């Protein structure tokens, strides 16, 4: 990816500098912008914890195998497949599948429904809206008091969803697939923040809400949030 100081002299974005905060597929997005003439400042605002190294995911998986859930909620296809793959790597794949076969599985949308079926499981229900709000509405209408509910989290917690289930009497076990943490090297993020405050970057791209939240949190840590938002 080109250095942001090198500005291509052709294309509709020639003369513009764009900050790219994506961690995944950042090179692809950066190359796309550069082909249109932009100079790119790459500053990953997040890093994804590798599934095989994720002690929290391992602990949640063992917890569910040890005490099976009544309901399991699958939210994303990539996350569900990743969870199954990680469980296989830990030697827990068959135990996890056996556990989930005994649970009522709700799949948020058609993609994750396909991932559930590819694992040899069958979902009980999937909302046509692909909305977690509809999933929550259905569960609360049916009643969750005394039930153990496992929910696949993708990148960040779902506090409103989880709190509503707990308020309804459910025991909720979060399965933290693909957790996002701040980058280990904050230098690129700080340089992007400085450039944004100095008005030397023309636009900043975000491919996820957590990336935006992470950038704002770092700006606040450095005492530059007001300058950034001005």
N, CA and C of each residue as an Amber inpcrd file, in Angstrom:
protein
   690
   0.8400000  -1.1770000   0.0000000   0.0000000   0.0000000   0.0000000
   0.8810000   1.2340000   0.0000000   0.5260000   2.2210000  -0.7680000
   1.3520000   3.4120000  -0.8880000   1.3800000   4.1970000   0.4120000
   2.4930000   4.8970000   0.6280000   2.5830000   5.8210000   1.7360000
   1.6420000   6.9870000   1.4770000   1.0650000   7.5120000   2.5470000
   0.0860000   8.5820000   2.3860000   0.7050000   9.8460000   1.8050000
   2.0250000   9.9880000   1.9140000   2.6530000  11.1800000   1.3650000
   2.7080000  11.1480000  -0.1530000   2.5930000   9.9600000  -0.7370000
   2.6290000   9.8460000  -2.1890000   1.2200000   9.9540000  -2.7310000
   0.9270000  11.0360000  -3.4590000  -0.4080000  11.2740000  -3.9710000
  -0.4380000  10.9810000  -5.4620000  -1.1550000   9.9340000  -5.8880000
  -1.2830000   9.6690000  -7.3170000  -1.8940000  10.8770000  -8.0170000
  -1.5060000  11.0880000  -9.2550000  -1.9520000  12.2920000  -9.9660000
  -3.0600000  12.0050000 -10.9620000  -3.7840000  10.8850000 -10.7770000
  -4.8780000  10.5820000 -11.6880000  -6.0010000   9.9040000 -10.9200000
  -7.1910000   9.9090000 -11.4910000  -8.3350000   9.2580000 -10.8630000
  -9.2140000  10.2460000 -10.1310000 -10.4660000   9.8670000  -9.8580000
 -11.4200000  10.7800000  -9.2250000 -11.0480000  11.1860000  -7.8040000
 -10.1810000  10.4070000  -7.1430000  -9.7770000  10.7430000  -5.7770000
  -8.3690000  11.3190000  -5.7120000  -7.8220000  11.6800000  -6.8570000
  -6.4750000  12.2660000  -6.8800000  -6.4440000  13.5130000  -6.0070000
  -5.4150000  13.6220000  -5.1740000  -5.2910000  14.7680000  -4.2880000
  -5.9220000  14.5700000  -2.9240000  -6.6140000  13.4500000  -2.7350000
  -7.2570000  13.1690000  -1.4500000  -6.4660000  12.1140000  -0.6690000
  -6.4250000  12.2930000   0.6470000  -5.8440000  11.2880000   1.5350000
  -6.9680000  10.6580000   2.3450000  -7.0020000   9.3370000   2.3600000
  -8.0810000   8.6070000   3.0260000  -7.4890000   7.6790000   4.0830000
  -8.0080000   7.7600000   5.2840000  -7.6010000   6.8480000   6.3460000
  -8.4130000   5.5680000   6.2860000  -7.7350000   4.4210000   6.3820000
  -8.3970000   3.1120000   6.3580000  -8.1860000   2.4510000   7.7150000
  -9.2750000   2.2060000   8.4270000  -9.1760000   1.6610000   9.7850000
  -9.4300000   0.1610000   9.8530000  -9.7410000  -0.4570000   8.7260000
 -10.0720000  -1.8870000   8.7200000  -8.8710000  -2.7310000   9.1130000
  -9.1420000  -3.8370000   9.8100000  -8.1020000  -4.8170000  10.1150000
  -8.1350000  -5.9400000   9.0890000  -9.3450000  -6.3940000   8.7460000
  -9.5070000  -7.4520000   7.7520000  -9.7000000  -6.8310000   6.3740000
  -9.0300000  -7.3930000   5.3850000  -9.1430000  -6.9890000   3.9790000
  -8.7690000  -5.5200000   3.7700000  -7.8840000  -5.0150000   4.6320000
  -7.4640000  -3.6220000   4.5150000  -6.6940000  -3.3790000   3.2260000
  -5.8420000  -4.3400000   2.8280000  -5.0700000  -4.1670000   1.6000000
  -5.9870000  -4.0410000   0.3920000  -7.0500000  -4.8250000   0.4000000
  -8.0010000  -4.7900000  -0.7160000  -8.6870000  -3.4290000  -0.8040000
  -9.1350000  -2.9090000   0.3350000  -9.7890000  -1.6050000   0.3510000
  -8.8030000  -0.5090000  -0.0120000  -7.5850000  -0.5980000   0.5380000
  -6.5800000   0.4050000   0.2240000  -6.2340000   0.4290000  -1.2460000
  -6.0800000  -0.7530000  -1.8500000  -5.7640000  -0.8290000  -3.2780000
  -6.8930000  -0.2500000  -4.1200000  -8.1280000  -0.4870000  -3.7040000
  -9.2800000   0.0550000  -4.4230000  -9.2550000   1.5790000  -4.4190000
  -8.9510000   2.1580000  -3.2670000  -8.8800000   3.6160000  -3.1640000
  -7.7120000   4.1690000  -3.9680000  -6.5770000   3.4750000  -3.9120000
  -5.4000000   3.9470000  -4.6360000  -5.6070000   3.9110000  -6.1430000
  -6.3300000   2.8980000  -6.6200000  -6.6030000   2.8330000  -8.0580000
  -7.4400000   4.0190000  -8.5220000  -8.1450000   4.6310000  -7.5950000
  -8.9480000   5.8020000  -7.9190000  -8.2190000   7.0970000  -7.6060000
  -6.9380000   6.9610000  -7.2750000  -6.0940000   8.1370000  -7.1340000
  -5.8250000   8.6100000  -5.7280000  -6.4300000   8.0010000  -4.7240000
  -6.2550000   8.4750000  -3.3530000  -4.9260000   8.0220000  -2.7640000
  -4.3950000   8.8250000  -1.8650000  -3.2940000   8.3920000  -1.0110000
  -3.9250000   7.7770000   0.2330000  -3.3950000   6.6500000   0.6880000
  -4.0250000   5.9000000   1.7720000  -3.1460000   5.8990000   3.0200000
  -3.7660000   6.2080000   4.1450000  -3.1080000   6.1330000   5.4460000
  -3.7350000   4.9550000   6.1890000  -2.9800000   3.8640000   6.3240000
  -3.5200000   2.6380000   6.9190000  -3.2980000   2.6470000   8.4200000
  -4.3950000   2.5360000   9.1760000  -4.3160000   2.5560000  10.6350000
  -5.3580000   1.6040000  11.2040000  -5.0400000   0.3030000  11.3020000
  -6.0140000  -0.6490000  11.8460000  -6.4330000  -0.2430000  13.2560000
  -7.7280000  -0.0440000  13.4540000  -8.2260000   0.4020000  14.7530000
  -8.5350000  -0.7600000  15.6820000  -8.5080000  -1.9860000  15.1380000
  -8.8400000  -3.1720000  15.9130000  -7.9280000  -4.3180000  15.5260000
  -7.8780000  -5.3270000  16.3610000  -7.2700000  -6.5980000  15.9820000
  -8.2050000  -7.7130000  16.4350000  -8.2400000  -8.7620000  15.6760000
  -9.1190000  -9.8830000  15.9770000  -8.3210000 -10.9590000  16.6980000
  -8.8120000 -11.3950000  17.8450000  -8.1340000 -12.4460000  18.6030000
  -8.2640000 -13.7620000  17.8390000  -7.1550000 -14.4190000  17.4760000
  -7.2490000 -15.7080000  16.7720000  -8.0570000 -16.7130000  17.5870000
  -8.9710000 -17.3950000  16.9240000  -9.8730000 -18.2940000  17.6410000
  -9.1270000 -19.3650000  18.4230000  -8.0990000 -19.9360000  17.8020000
  -7.3870000 -21.0370000  18.4610000  -6.6610000 -20.5820000  19.7200000
  -6.3980000 -19.2780000  19.8260000  -5.6910000 -18.7390000  20.9880000
  -6.6380000 -18.1000000  22.0000000  -7.9410000 -18.1520000  21.7290000
  -8.8970000 -17.4060000  22.5430000  -9.3180000 -18.2200000  23.7670000
  -8.7440000 -17.8810000  24.9000000  -9.0400000 -18.6240000  26.1280000
 -10.4880000 -18.4310000  26.5710000 -11.0710000 -17.2730000  26.2710000
 -12.4640000 -17.0260000  26.6630000 -13.4160000 -17.9000000  25.8550000
 -13.1250000 -18.0590000  24.5600000 -13.9560000 -18.9260000  23.7210000
 -13.8340000 -20.3780000  24.1730000 -12.6180000 -20.7950000  24.4900000
 -12.4020000 -22.1630000  24.9720000 -13.1700000 -22.4050000  26.2690000
 -13.1140000 -21.4390000  27.1790000 -13.8100000 -21.5890000  28.4590000
 -15.3200000 -21.6750000  28.2590000 -15.8590000 -20.8360000  27.3650000
 -17.3020000 -20.8600000  27.1050000 -17.7130000 -22.1850000  26.4700000
 -16.8750000 -22.6960000  25.5700000 -17.1710000 -23.9690000  24.9080000
 -17.2040000 -25.1070000  25.9190000 -16.2090000 -25.1580000  26.7960000
 -16.1740000 -26.1990000  27.8280000 -17.3610000 -26.0720000  28.7820000
 -17.7280000 -24.8370000  29.0910000 -18.8590000 -24.5980000  29.9860000
 -20.1460000 -25.1660000  29.3970000 -20.3570000 -24.9340000  28.1020000
 -21.5760000 -25.4140000  27.4500000 -21.5800000 -26.9340000  27.3120000
 -20.4190000 -27.5060000  27.0240000 -20.3390000 -28.9700000  26.9380000
 -20.6150000 -29.5940000  28.3060000 -20.1110000 -28.9470000  29.3500000
 -20.3080000 -29.4610000  30.6990000 -21.7390000 -29.3260000  31.1880000
 -22.4110000 -28.2590000  30.7440000 -23.8150000 -28.0390000  31.1370000
 -24.5340000 -27.4510000  29.9420000 -25.2650000 -28.2790000  29.2510000
 -25.8280000 -27.9330000  27.9440000 -26.8690000 -26.8180000  28.0360000
 -26.9410000 -25.9760000  27.0010000 -27.9590000 -24.9320000  26.9640000
 -29.3010000 -25.4920000  26.4920000 -30.3590000 -24.8100000  26.8740000
 -31.6820000 -25.1470000  26.3420000 -31.8610000 -24.5480000  24.9510000
 -31.2760000 -23.3700000  24.7590000 -31.3950000 -22.6360000  23.4990000
 -30.0130000 -22.1600000  23.0840000 -29.6970000 -22.2680000  21.7930000
 -28.4440000 -21.7380000  21.2490000 -28.7900000 -20.7950000  20.1050000
 -28.2340000 -19.5840000  20.1450000 -28.5120000 -18.5740000  19.1280000
 -27.2620000 -18.3620000  18.2900000 -27.3610000 -18.6770000  17.0050000
 -26.2510000 -18.4830000  16.0650000 -26.4830000 -17.1770000  15.3180000
 -25.4940000 -16.2870000  15.3320000 -25.7150000 -14.9390000  14.7970000
 -25.0370000 -14.6600000  13.4650000 -23.8640000 -15.2420000  13.2140000
 -23.1750000 -15.0170000  11.9390000 -22.5850000 -16.3250000  11.4330000
 -22.5680000 -16.4600000  10.1050000 -22.0470000 -17.6920000   9.5030000
 -20.5540000 -17.8460000   9.7480000 -19.7910000 -16.7700000   9.5240000
 -18.3390000 -16.8650000   9.6880000 -17.9850000 -17.1680000  11.1410000
 -18.7300000 -16.5920000  12.0690000 -18.4700000 -16.8520000  13.4710000
 -18.8280000 -18.2660000  13.8740000 -19.9600000 -18.7640000  13.3770000
 -20.3720000 -20.1240000  13.7290000 -19.3920000 -21.1400000  13.1630000
 -18.9870000 -20.9480000  11.8920000 -18.0100000 -21.8710000  11.3030000
 -16.6880000 -21.8090000  12.0550000 -16.2800000 -20.5980000  12.4240000
 -15.0360000 -20.4470000  13.1680000 -15.0820000 -21.1410000  14.5110000
 -16.2180000 -21.0650000  15.1720000 -16.3820000 -21.7280000  16.4730000
 -16.2680000 -23.2350000  16.3120000 -16.9400000 -23.7800000  15.3110000
 -16.8660000 -25.2250000  15.0820000 -15.4290000 -25.6560000  14.7680000
 -14.7370000 -24.8480000  13.9510000 -13.3610000 -25.1680000  13.5790000
 -12.4350000 -25.1170000  14.7950000 -12.6120000 -24.0860000  15.6250000
 -11.7840000 -23.9680000  16.8250000 -12.0320000 -25.1440000  17.7650000
 -13.2950000 -25.5280000  17.9190000 -13.6260000 -26.6670000  18.7860000
 -12.9780000 -27.9460000  18.2720000 -12.9790000 -28.1250000  16.9540000
 -12.2980000 -29.2870000  16.3710000 -10.8180000 -29.2790000  16.7300000
 -10.1970000 -28.0910000  16.6150000  -8.7780000 -27.9680000  16.9190000
  -8.4530000 -28.2770000  18.3650000  -9.3910000 -28.0210000  19.2510000
  -9.1820000 -28.3140000  20.6750000  -9.5730000 -29.7500000  21.0250000
 -10.0420000 -30.5040000  20.0240000 -10.4920000 -31.8650000  20.2890000
 -11.8670000 -31.9310000  20.9300000 -12.6410000 -30.8460000  20.7830000
 -13.9570000 -30.7650000  21.4190000 -15.0940000 -30.7220000  20.4070000
 -14.7680000 -30.8890000  19.1260000 -15.7690000 -30.7180000  18.0830000
 -16.9770000 -31.6280000  18.2280000 -16.7460000 -32.9110000  18.4100000
 -17.8620000 -33.8590000  18.5090000 -18.6830000 -33.6170000  19.7710000
 -18.0070000 -33.2850000  20.8580000 -18.7280000 -33.0050000  22.1040000
 -19.6100000 -31.7700000  21.9500000 -19.0860000 -30.7470000  21.2580000
 -19.8660000 -29.5290000  21.0620000 -21.0820000 -29.7980000  20.1780000
 -20.8770000 -30.5430000  19.1030000 -22.0000000 -30.8690000  18.2220000
 -23.0710000 -31.6590000  18.9700000 -22.6450000 -32.6070000  19.7780000
 -23.6040000 -33.3940000  20.5560000 -24.3960000 -32.4990000  21.5070000
 -23.7140000 -31.5300000  22.0820000 -24.3780000 -30.5880000  22.9860000
 -25.4180000 -29.7610000  22.2380000 -25.0360000 -29.2380000  21.0740000
 -25.9440000 -28.3790000  20.3160000 -27.1190000 -29.1520000  19.7260000
 -26.9180000 -30.4350000  19.4560000 -28.0370000 -31.2380000  18.9360000
 -29.1750000 -31.3420000  19.9530000 -28.8390000 -31.1990000  21.2050000
 -29.8610000 -31.2790000  22.2360000 -30.5080000 -29.9450000  22.5570000
 -30.0700000 -28.8810000  21.8710000 -30.5980000 -27.5410000  22.1380000
 -31.5200000 -27.0830000  21.0110000 -32.3890000 -26.1620000  21.3290000
 -33.1720000 -25.4810000  20.2950000 -32.2650000 -24.4260000  19.6720000
 -32.0240000 -24.5150000  18.3760000 -31.1060000 -23.6000000  17.7070000
 -31.9000000 -22.5520000  16.9310000 -31.6120000 -21.2930000  17.2030000
 -32.1890000 -20.1800000  16.4580000 -31.0770000 -19.5580000  15.6300000
 -31.3080000 -19.3870000  14.3360000 -30.3070000 -18.8230000  13.4290000
 -30.7900000 -17.4570000  12.9580000 -29.9320000 -16.4340000  13.0790000
 -30.3670000 -15.0620000  12.8050000 -30.7820000 -14.8310000  11.3590000
 -30.1440000 -15.5140000  10.4100000 -30.4540000 -15.2730000   9.0060000
 -30.0620000 -16.4510000   8.1430000 -30.2700000 -16.3380000   6.8210000
 -30.0300000 -17.4750000   5.9260000 -28.5780000 -17.9290000   5.8570000
 -27.6260000 -17.0030000   5.9610000 -26.2220000 -17.4040000   5.8820000
 -25.8250000 -18.2680000   7.0730000 -26.1830000 -17.8190000   8.2510000
 -25.8250000 -18.6170000   9.4310000 -26.6600000 -19.8910000   9.4860000
 -27.8730000 -19.8480000   8.9490000 -28.6800000 -21.0660000   8.8660000
 -27.9560000 -22.1060000   8.0130000 -27.3420000 -21.6480000   6.9180000
 -26.5660000 -22.5590000   6.0770000 -25.3750000 -23.1350000   6.8130000
 -24.7140000 -22.3040000   7.6320000 -23.5590000 -22.7780000   8.4030000
 -23.9840000 -23.8000000   9.4500000 -25.1310000 -23.5670000  10.0630000
 -25.6570000 -24.5140000  11.0550000 -25.9260000 -25.8630000  10.3990000
 -26.5620000 -25.8300000   9.2420000 -26.8870000 -27.0820000   8.5500000
 -25.6290000 -27.7830000   8.0370000 -24.6440000 -26.9910000   7.6000000
 -23.3960000 -27.5860000   7.1150000 -22.6720000 -28.3440000   8.2260000
 -22.9130000 -27.9450000   9.4670000 -22.2970000 -28.6240000  10.6130000
 -23.0670000 -29.8810000  11.0070000 -24.1590000 -30.1520000  10.2880000
 -24.9570000 -31.3310000  10.6080000 -26.0210000 -31.0760000  11.6530000
 -26.3280000 -29.8010000  11.8870000 -27.3320000 -29.4180000  12.8700000
 -28.5720000 -28.8760000  12.1580000 -29.6360000 -28.7170000  12.8910000
 -30.8780000 -28.2000000  12.3200000 -31.4170000 -27.0810000  13.1990000
 -31.6900000 -25.9490000  12.5880000 -32.2550000 -24.8300000  13.3350000
 -33.7570000 -25.0400000  13.5400000 -34.2420000 -24.5420000  14.6500000
 -35.6840000 -24.6000000  14.9160000 -36.4140000 -23.4680000  14.2190000
 -35.7450000 -22.3040000  14.1330000 -36.4120000 -21.1100000  13.5970000
 -35.3690000 -20.0910000  13.1790000 -35.7370000 -19.2940000  12.1720000
 -34.8860000 -18.2010000  11.7080000 -35.7890000 -17.0500000  11.2840000
 -35.5470000 -15.8240000  11.7550000 -36.4340000 -14.7110000  11.4200000
 -36.2660000 -14.2730000   9.9710000 -37.3620000 -13.9670000   9.3060000
 -37.2900000 -13.5070000   7.9170000 -36.6110000 -12.1470000   7.8200000
 -36.6540000 -11.3820000   8.9150000 -36.0600000 -10.0400000   8.9240000
 -34.5510000 -10.0630000   9.1390000 -33.9960000 -11.2130000   9.5400000
 -32.5800000 -11.3360000   9.9120000 -32.2220000 -10.3980000  11.0640000
 -33.1970000 -10.0910000  11.8890000 -33.0300000  -9.1100000  12.9570000
 -32.9190000  -9.7780000  14.3190000 -31.9220000  -9.3520000  15.0860000
 -31.7940000  -9.8560000  16.4450000 -32.9580000  -9.3780000  17.3090000
 -33.5410000  -8.2300000  16.9440000 -34.6940000  -7.7320000  17.6890000
 -35.8630000  -8.7060000  17.5780000 -36.0420000  -9.2940000  16.3880000
 -37.1210000 -10.2610000  16.2060000 -36.8370000 -11.5490000  16.9820000
 -35.5700000 -11.9400000  17.0170000 -35.1910000 -13.1160000  17.8100000
 -35.5270000 -12.8800000  19.2830000 -35.1480000 -11.7050000  19.7750000
 -35.4090000 -11.3780000  21.1800000 -36.9080000 -11.3440000  21.4630000
 -37.6510000 -10.7220000  20.5700000 -39.1020000 -10.6260000  20.7530000
 -39.7370000 -12.0160000  20.8520000 -39.3070000 -12.9210000  19.9940000
 -39.8620000 -14.2710000  20.0110000 -39.5330000 -14.9880000  21.3210000
 -38.2830000 -14.8880000  21.7410000 -37.8730000 -15.5770000  22.9640000
 -38.6270000 -15.0560000  24.1840000 -38.7500000 -13.7370000  24.2790000
 -39.4360000 -13.1650000  25.4340000 -40.9250000 -13.5010000  25.4110000
 -41.5000000 -13.5680000  24.2080000 -42.9160000 -13.9280000  24.0980000
 -43.1460000 -15.3710000  24.5370000 -42.2030000 -16.2420000  24.2140000
 -42.3170000 -17.6530000  24.6060000 -42.0200000 -17.8480000  26.0870000
 -41.1460000 -16.9780000  26.6170000 -40.7260000 -17.0980000  28.0030000
 -39.3980000 -17.8230000  28.1280000 -38.4740000 -17.2150000  28.8510000
 -37.1360000 -17.7990000  29.0060000 -36.7760000 -18.0410000  30.4680000
 -37.7350000 -17.8440000  31.3510000 -37.4550000 -17.9990000  32.7760000
 -36.9420000 -19.4080000  33.0790000 -35.7630000 -19.4690000  33.7030000
 -35.1770000 -20.7490000  34.0800000 -34.4250000 -21.4620000  32.9790000
 -34.3570000 -20.8650000  31.7870000 -33.6730000 -21.5100000  30.6670000
 -32.2220000 -21.0460000  30.5690000 -31.3890000 -21.9190000  30.0690000
 -29.9820000 -21.5840000  29.8030000 -29.8590000 -21.2860000  28.3140000
 -29.4110000 -20.0850000  28.0030000 -29.3570000 -19.6230000  26.6180000
 -27.9180000 -19.3060000  26.2400000 -27.4290000 -19.9500000  25.2010000
 -26.0960000 -19.6510000  24.6630000 -26.2650000 -18.7410000  23.4630000
 -25.4940000 -17.6680000  23.4070000 -25.5690000 -16.7600000  22.2750000
 -24.1790000 -16.5050000  21.7260000 -24.0380000 -16.6930000  20.4400000
 -22.7700000 -16.4510000  19.7570000 -22.5880000 -14.9510000  19.5770000
 -21.5510000 -14.4160000  20.1810000 -21.2240000 -12.9980000  20.0560000
 -20.2150000 -12.8360000  18.9330000 -20.3510000 -11.7810000  18.1600000
 -19.4360000 -11.5730000  17.0430000 -18.7600000 -10.2230000  17.1980000
 -17.5700000 -10.2310000  17.7760000 -16.7820000  -9.0150000  17.8490000
 -17.0170000  -8.1820000  19.0810000 -18.2600000  -8.0260000  19.5030000
 -18.5500000  -7.2130000  20.6700000 -19.7850000  -7.7720000  21.3670000
 -19.9420000  -7.4720000  22.6540000 -21.1070000  -7.9680000  23.3770000
 -22.4030000  -7.3750000  22.8260000 -23.5180000  -8.0000000  23.1640000
 -24.8470000  -7.4950000  22.8160000 -25.5690000  -7.1900000  24.1250000
 -25.1770000  -6.0940000  24.8050000 -25.6730000  -5.8630000  26.1650000
 -27.1870000  -5.7560000  26.2600000 -27.8390000  -5.0260000  25.3450000
 -29.2890000  -4.8910000  25.4140000 -29.9910000  -6.2180000  25.2590000
 -29.5120000  -7.0310000  24.3320000 -30.0880000  -8.3500000  24.0740000
 -29.8970000  -9.2500000  25.2910000 -28.6720000  -9.3130000  25.7590000
 -28.3430000 -10.1890000  26.8910000 -29.0810000  -9.7500000  28.1540000
 -29.1070000  -8.4480000  28.4030000 -29.7710000  -7.9480000  29.6100000
 -31.2640000  -8.2410000  29.5880000 -31.8750000  -8.1360000  28.4120000
 -33.3100000  -8.4140000  28.3060000 -33.6060000  -9.8800000  28.6040000
 -32.7510000 -10.7710000  28.1050000 -32.9410000 -12.1930000  28.3970000
 -32.7710000 -12.4710000  29.8870000 -31.7590000 -11.8560000  30.4750000
 -31.5340000 -12.0640000  31.9120000 -32.6890000 -11.4990000  32.7340000
 -33.2130000 -10.3560000  32.2960000 -34.3590000  -9.7790000  32.9950000
 -35.5730000 -10.6960000  32.9020000 -35.6180000 -11.4880000  31.8250000
 -36.7060000 -12.4440000  31.6550000 -36.4880000 -13.7380000  32.4160000
 -35.3770000 -13.8320000  33.1310000 -35.1220000 -15.0000000  33.9620000
 -34.1800000 -16.0240000  33.3730000 -33.5860000 -15.7270000  32.2110000
 -32.6850000 -16.6860000  31.5690000 -31.2770000 -16.5960000  32.1420000
 -30.5780000 -17.7120000  32.0940000 -29.1390000 -17.7290000  32.3450000
 -28.4740000 -17.6500000  30.9770000 -27.7090000 -16.6050000  30.7400000
 -27.1410000 -16.3680000  29.4140000 -25.6450000 -16.6520000  29.4190000
 -25.2120000 -17.4500000  28.4590000 -23.7920000 -17.7510000  28.2800000
 -23.3590000 -17.1520000  26.9470000 -22.5000000 -16.1520000  26.9980000
 -21.9850000 -15.5530000  25.7690000 -20.8450000 -16.3780000  25.2070000
 -20.8790000 -16.5870000  23.9010000 -19.8150000 -17.3270000  23.2070000
 -19.0390000 -16.3060000  22.3760000 -17.8910000 -15.8400000  22.8620000
 -17.1970000 -14.7040000  22.2430000 -16.3630000 -15.0900000  21.0260000
 -17.0320000 -15.3000000  19.9040000 -16.3350000 -15.6420000  18.6620000
 -15.8460000 -14.3550000  17.9950000 -14.5860000 -14.3570000  17.5550000
 -13.9740000 -13.1950000  16.9120000 -14.0820000 -11.9510000  17.7850000
 -13.3890000 -11.9930000  18.9230000 -13.3420000 -10.8120000  19.7790000
 -12.4230000  -9.7670000  19.1640000 -12.8230000  -8.5150000  19.2970000
 -12.0320000  -7.3970000  18.8010000 -11.3990000  -6.6760000  19.9760000
 -10.1040000  -6.3990000  19.8520000  -9.3640000  -5.6620000  20.8620000
  -8.6290000  -4.5110000  20.1870000  -8.1870000  -3.5160000  20.9590000
  -7.3790000  -2.4530000  20.3580000  -6.1140000  -3.0360000  19.7380000
  -5.5510000  -2.3750000  18.7280000  -4.3360000  -2.9010000  18.0940000
  -3.1700000  -2.9020000  19.0670000  -2.2600000  -3.8550000  18.8770000
  -1.0730000  -3.9050000  19.7320000  -0.1730000  -2.7030000  19.4720000
  -0.0910000  -2.2820000  18.2170000   0.7070000  -1.1110000  17.8450000
  -0.2410000   0.0570000  17.6110000  -0.2460000   1.0030000  18.5360000
  -1.1470000   2.1510000  18.4360000  -0.5640000   3.2920000  17.6140000
   0.6840000   3.1400000  17.1550000   1.3250000   4.2080000  16.3980000
   0.5430000   4.6460000  15.1730000   0.1350000   3.7190000  14.2880000
  -0.6280000   4.1260000  13.1050000  -1.9410000   4.8230000  13.4510000
  -2.6160000   4.3620000  14.5060000  -3.8700000   5.0030000  14.9150000
  -3.6000000   6.4200000  15.3910000  -2.5420000   6.5970000  16.1700000
  -2.2010000   7.9330000  16.6530000  -1.8400000   8.8580000  15.4970000
  -1.1330000   8.3240000  14.5050000  -0.7850000   9.1590000  13.3450000
  -2.0410000   9.5590000  12.5700000  -2.9910000   8.6460000  12.4650000
  -4.2390000   8.9800000  11.7840000  -5.0090000  10.0400000  12.5640000
  -5.0600000   9.8980000  13.8740000  -5.7380000  10.8980000  14.7000000
  -5.0910000  12.2680000  14.5490000  -3.7610000  12.2960000  14.5850000
  -3.0530000  13.5680000  14.4320000  -3.3390000  14.1850000  13.0680000
  -3.3710000  13.3450000  12.0370000  -3.6440000  13.8450000  10.6860000
  -5.0700000  14.3640000  10.5800000  -6.0110000  13.6730000  11.2160000
  -7.4070000  14.1130000  11.1670000  -7.5790000  15.4480000  11.8810000
  -6.9430000  15.5830000  13.0430000  -7.0350000  16.8340000  13.7920000
  -6.3710000  17.9750000  13.0230000  -5.2640000  17.6650000  12.3430000
  -4.5390000  18.6760000  11.5660000  -5.1960000  18.9550000  10.2170000
  -6.2610000  18.2180000   9.9130000  -6.9950000  18.3700000   8.6480000
  -6.1390000  18.0200000   7.4370000  -5.1980000  17.0900000   7.6150000
  -4.3890000  16.6510000   6.4740000  -4.8850000  15.3260000   5.9080000
  -5.9420000  14.7850000   6.5090000  -6.6010000  13.6200000   5.9390000
  -8.0170000  14.0600000   5.5680000  -8.4660000  13.6470000   4.3930000
  -9.7430000  14.1410000   3.8750000 -10.9350000  13.2890000   4.2800000
 -10.7140000  12.0060000   4.5140000 -11.8050000  11.0980000   4.8790000
 -11.2310000   9.9160000   5.6390000 -12.0640000   9.3200000   6.4690000
 -11.6910000   8.1110000   7.2040000 -12.7760000   7.0700000   6.9660000
 -12.3670000   5.8560000   6.5940000 -13.3340000   4.7900000   6.3340000
 -13.4320000   3.8460000   7.5300000 -14.6470000   3.3680000   7.7700000
 -14.8980000   2.3690000   8.8060000 -15.7200000   1.2450000   8.1940000
 -15.3300000   0.0170000   8.4430000 -16.1000000  -1.1240000   7.9550000
 -16.8580000  -1.8150000   9.0810000 -16.7450000  -1.2790000  10.2970000
 -17.5060000  -1.8230000  11.4230000 -17.6720000  -0.7390000  12.4740000
 -18.7800000  -0.8230000  13.2190000 -19.0180000   0.1280000  14.3010000
 -17.9470000   0.0430000  15.3900000 -17.4710000  -1.1560000  15.7580000
 -16.4250000  -1.2270000  16.7820000 -15.1380000  -0.5030000  16.3880000
 -14.8270000  -0.4630000  15.0930000 -13.6280000   0.2550000  14.6600000
 -13.7760000   1.7440000  14.9410000 -14.9540000   2.2850000  14.6610000
 -15.2030000   3.6970000  14.9470000 -15.1310000   3.9580000  16.4480000
 -15.7330000   3.0640000  17.2290000 -15.7120000   3.2240000  18.6860000
 -14.2880000   3.1530000  19.2250000 -13.4730000   2.2720000  18.6490000
 -12.0910000   2.1250000  19.0920000 -11.2830000   3.3840000  18.7970000
 -11.4910000   3.9600000  17.6150000 -10.7680000   5.1820000  17.2510000
 -11.1590000   6.3320000  18.1780000 -12.4470000   6.4560000  18.4610000
 -12.9080000   7.5180000  19.3550000 -12.3810000   7.3090000  20.7710000
 -12.3230000   6.0470000  21.2060000 -11.8060000   5.7600000  22.5450000
 -10.3350000   6.1400000  22.6520000  -9.5770000   5.8580000  21.5860000
  -8.1570000   6.2170000  21.6050000  -7.9950000   7.7320000  21.6080000
  -8.8240000   8.4310000  20.8570000  -8.7630000   9.8920000  20.8460000
  -9.0500000  10.4430000  22.2410000 -10.0030000   9.8330000  22.9350000
 -10.3320000  10.2820000  24.2880000  -9.1730000  10.0060000  25.2380000
  -8.5270000   8.8410000  25.0990000  -7.3740000   8.5140000  25.9410000
  -6.2660000   9.5490000  25.7860000  -6.1150000  10.0500000  24.5640000
  -5.0440000  11.0200000  24.2960000  -5.4910000  12.4590000  24.5340000
  -6.7280000  12.6540000  24.9700000  -7.2260000  13.9990000  25.2040000
  -7.4870000  14.7760000  23.9290000  -7.7620000  14.0640000  22.8230000
  -7.9430000  14.7250000  21.5350000  -9.3420000  14.5230000  20.9590000
 -10.2570000  14.0080000  21.7630000 -11.5870000  13.7140000  21.2350000
 -12.3080000  14.9740000  20.7770000 -12.2750000  16.0200000  21.5900000
 -12.9630000  17.2580000  21.2060000 -12.3710000  17.8310000  19.9260000
 -11.0310000  17.7820000  19.8090000 -10.3800000  18.2860000  18.5940000
 -10.7790000  17.4480000  17.3850000 -10.8930000  16.1390000  17.5780000
 -11.2420000  15.2570000  16.4720000 -12.6570000  15.5170000  15.9850000
 -13.5690000  15.7520000  16.9150000 -14.9750000  15.9310000  16.5590000
 -15.3100000  17.3560000  16.1360000 -14.3900000  18.2760000  16.3580000
 -14.6750000  19.6830000  16.0400000 -14.8380000  19.8990000  14.5400000
